[in-house]
Amino acid sequence: LSGVQTARAALAAAMGSEALEVDAQPLTLDESESPAFEEVLQNASAKNPFIRAALARLDAQRSSTRALKVC
């Protein structure tokens, strides 16, 4: 098997597909692009308190880092 075939088979297994291999397909006119990462984070944090808490910790760490850089 080639590396590409192995990757397609692994993707099929991870997706729970009954196919032996799956592959990406070009978008059709009725499909849209994925949302921006920031939009995904905002939606996820609105629905999941664990994500909201993790983002708050990340923001606090960034603030600490900025404070240390100023000193």
C-alpha positions in Angstrom: 0.0 0.0 0.0 1.1 3.5 -0.7 1.2 6.2 2.0 -1.8 7.9 0.4 -3.8 4.7 0.5 -2.9 4.1 4.1 -4.0 7.6 5.0 -7.3 7.2 3.2 -7.9 3.9 5.0 -7.1 5.4 8.4 -9.4 8.4 7.6 -12.2 5.9 6.7 -11.7 4.0 10.0 -11.6 7.2 12.1 -14.8 8.4 10.5 -16.5 5.1 11.1 -17.0 4.7 7.4 -17.8 1.2 6.0 -15.7 2.1 2.9 -12.2 0.7 2.8 -10.9 4.2 1.8 -12.3 7.7 1.7 -10.9 10.8 0.0 -11.6 14.5 -0.1 -13.9 15.9 -2.8 -14.0 19.4 -4.3 -16.7 21.7 -2.9 -19.9 21.9 -5.0 -21.9 25.1 -5.5 -24.3 24.2 -2.7 -21.5 23.6 -0.1 -19.9 26.5 1.8 -16.4 27.0 3.1 -15.7 26.1 6.8 -16.2 28.9 9.3 -13.2 30.9 10.5 -11.3 29.5 13.5 -12.2 32.5 15.7 -15.9 31.9 14.9 -15.6 28.2 15.7 -14.0 29.0 19.1 -16.6 31.6 19.9 -19.5 29.2 19.1 -17.8 26.4 21.0 -17.2 28.5 24.1 -20.8 29.7 24.1 -22.0 26.1 24.2 -19.3 24.5 26.4 -18.2 25.8 29.8 -15.0 23.7 29.8 -13.9 25.4 26.5 -14.9 28.8 28.0 -12.8 28.1 31.1 -9.8 26.9 29.0 -10.0 30.1 26.9 -10.1 32.2 30.0 -6.9 30.4 31.3 -5.2 31.0 28.0 -6.1 34.7 28.1 -4.7 34.9 31.7 -1.5 33.3 30.6 -1.2 35.7 27.7 -1.7 38.6 30.1 1.0 37.3 32.4 3.4 36.9 29.5 2.8 40.4 28.3 3.3 41.7 31.9 6.6 39.9 32.1 7.8 41.3 28.8 7.1 44.9 30.0 9.3 44.4 33.1 
